[in-house]
Amino acid sequence: MNWPEGTKGRLLAGVYLIAFVAMATGVIWTLYNQATGGSGAQFTVGITLFVLAQLVITAMAFALRSAVRDKTDTYQRAWQRLSSGLEIPAAVRRLTA
């Protein structure tokens, strides 16, 4: 995926990295509470983190669909690459460039 240049690219990369960490934290939080018998309030925190992060990642996939190199199924490819973490190295490079 080709990330935008300049300030817009750094902003999107930063938002993506935060959203991905929030998504992973939500999954780990929920699995930990399932394993230890956590309360409903604890599950709510993990699920909320996951859902909010996925909303951000979905919006970014829609916005970045034109940046996908392979032009078939661009939204789905962008969402899969963002959700699976395949774009983390590129986002870090864009953020630190």
N, C-alpha and C positions, 0 to 999 in steps of 0.2 A: 504494500500500500504506500502511496506517496503522500506524506504529510505536508500540509501547507507550509510555506516559508514564513519567516518573520515572526512577529508577535502573535499573530493568530495561531500559527503552528505550535508555538511554545505554550500558549494558553490551552489549546486543545489537548496537547500532550500531558500537561499537568493535571487537567481535569480527568483525563482518561486514567492516569496512574492512580489518582485518588479514588476514582470509582472502582477500579479493579481491586485495589486493596480493601475497600469497603465491602465489595462483593465476596471476596475470599474470607474476610473476617466474619461476615454474616453466615457463610456456610460453616466455617469452623465453629463459631459460637453455637449454632443450632445443633450440629453434630455432638459437640461436647455436652450440651444440656440434655440431649437425648440419652447419651451414654451415662450421665450421672443423675438422671431423674430430676432435671431442673424444673422450675415452676413455669407457669404460663407466661408470666411477665418476662422471664428470661428468654423464652422462645420468641416473644414479640420483638425483642431487641434484635435478635439475629435475623429474623424474617424481614423486619423493616429495613435493616442495613442492606440485605440482599436485594430486596425489591427496589429500593431507591437507587442503588448502584446499577441495577439492570435497566431502569428507566433512563438513566444518564447514558449508559452504553448503547442502548437502542437509539436514542436521539443522536448520538455521535455517529452511529453506523448509518443512519439516514442522511446526516449532513455530509459524511465522508464517502458516500457511495460512489461519487465521481472520481475519487482518488484510487480506487481499486484498479490494479494493472490489468487483470483479466476482466473484460467488460461484460461477461455473462453473469447473470444473477448477482449484480453488484451489491445490493442491500444485504442479501443473505451472506455473501462472502465477507463483507465488512463486519457484520454482526458476529459471525463465527470467529474471525480473526481477533476481534476485540474481546469477545467473551472468553476465548480460550487462552488469552495471554500471549498470542503470537506477535502482537504488536508492541509488547513491552520494550524490547531492545531498541526498536525504532523510535518509540516515544521518549525513551531516556536520551537517545542521541539528539533528538530534536530539542529536548528541554535543555540539554547542556551545551548545545551548539551556539 
